Amino acid sequence: MSVRIRMKKMGRTHRPFFRICATDKRAPRDGKVLEELGTYDPMVSETDARARFKNERVEYWLSVGAQPSEKVAVLIKKYGPNGTHLDAQKEALDRLAMGREVPDPGEPASLPKAPEPEQPAEAAAPAEAEAPADDAAAAEAPAEEAKAEEAPAEEAKAEEPAAAEESSEEKPAE
């Protein structure tokens, strides 16, 4: 039986993923496998982190005469047991494991204005009652001014009926 090491296509549309497998030479590409030896994910952002192998098993299958396909032979040469890019692969895997660093957004350019709280009249009245003595005197002054403003209005109302009586008295005299 002759054995080939090739990539078995997995994944979905627009998201390929490959398993690197030892297969019988007569088996179809995505058919039955003898053993899975690693993976290849072309969608990984770090080029050197795309291929991963079980190095001991790859060495075994190569020692018993398994023939890798052209693309798998390139991957084994770079990332296999005695690969030329093993240091770069380790660094790439470490960078992926750390994750992305999200920069601090800093202070906002402008802050939203806080709405001014509206105080109901009932809430304002107890606040005036709790005011200290100095503030109480200051609070009484506006109250006296308000009474003074109301007084001329009351006097004007009182004068209106008197003026009406005077005008009615003059009319019959004519």
SULGIBEL-V390316 format. One record per backbone hydrogen bond with DSSP energy under -1.0 kcal/mol. NH is the residue of the N-H (numbers start at 1). CO is the residue of the C=O. Records with the same first field share a line. If there is no record, write none. Layout:
NH->CO, CO
//
This chain:
4->23
5->67
6->21
8->19
10->17
12->15
15->12
17->10
18->40
19->8
20->38
21->6
22->35
23->4
25->2
27->24
31->28
34->22
35->22
37->20
38->20
39->52
40->18
41->50
44->41
49->46
50->47
52->39
54->37
55->53
58->54
59->55
60->56
61->57
62->58
63->59
64->60
66->61
67->3
69->5
73->69
74->70
75->71
76->72
77->73
78->74
79->75
80->76
83->80
84->77
85->78
89->85
90->86
91->87
92->88
93->89
94->90
95->91
96->92
97->93
98->94
99->95
124->120
125->121
126->122
128->124
129->125
130->126
136->132
137->133
138->134
139->135
140->136
141->137
144->140
145->141
146->142
147->143
148->144
149->145
150->146
151->147
152->148
154->150
155->151
156->152
157->153
158->154
159->155
160->156
161->157
163->159
164->160
165->161
166->162
167->163
168->164
169->165
170->166
171->167
172->168
174->171
//
